[in-house]
Amino acid sequence: MSREDFEIAVGDALDLVPVALMDQLDNVVFLVEDEPPPEDPELLGVYDGVPLTERDLTWGGHLPDRITIFRGPLVRMCEDRDDLLDEIAVTVVHEIAHHFGIDDDTLHDLGWG
């Protein structure tokens, strides 16, 4: 899948997230990168920011939290386009959940690991 098609697929995955949930996101930007950091080559996505559950009244004026989806590992792990689209959607939801303060163990228990 080309970079452009991958970015469109990430946008489509975001469109699948209920509007009520997307409206709760606060100061978040979504990015696509080709590869994760070398120290974690199989990383599919990452949330970098302060989860809503950890913010207090003094929080403000910060750069946006970042959710990055990594194209390379997702493309390599999937057998076909349908599998890739499913994994992109799962990864997007997984990283959004981190913004809401949900940890990896809970996500895995819920099937979003």
C-alpha positions, 0 to 999 in steps of 0.5 A, a space after each residue: 500500500 502506498 504512503 498516500 493510500 495508507 494515510 487515507 486508510 488512517 483517515 478512514 479508520 478515524 472516521 469509524 470512531 464515534 463522533 461522541 468519542 472524537 469530540 472528547 479528544 483534547 489537543 491531539 494530532 494524528 501523524 503517519 510515519 514510515 518506520 518506528 524508532 530503531 529500538 522498537 522496530 515492530 511498534 505499530 503506533 504510539 501515543 505521546 502526550 499527557 492522558 486526560 486522566 492525568 491532566 489537572 487544572 494547571 494543564 494548558 498551553 502545551 503542544 498537542 499530544 501526538 498519535 503516530 501510526 507506523 506504516 512499515 510494521 503494519 504493512 509487513 505484518 498483514 497478509 492482504 489489504 483487508 487485514 491491513 485495514 483492520 489492523 490500522 483501525 485497531 491501532 488507531 483505536 488503541 492509541 486513542 484509548 491511551 489518550 483517555 488513560 487506558 493502559 495496554 493490559 486493559 486494552 489487550 483484555 478488551 481485544 484492542 491489543 
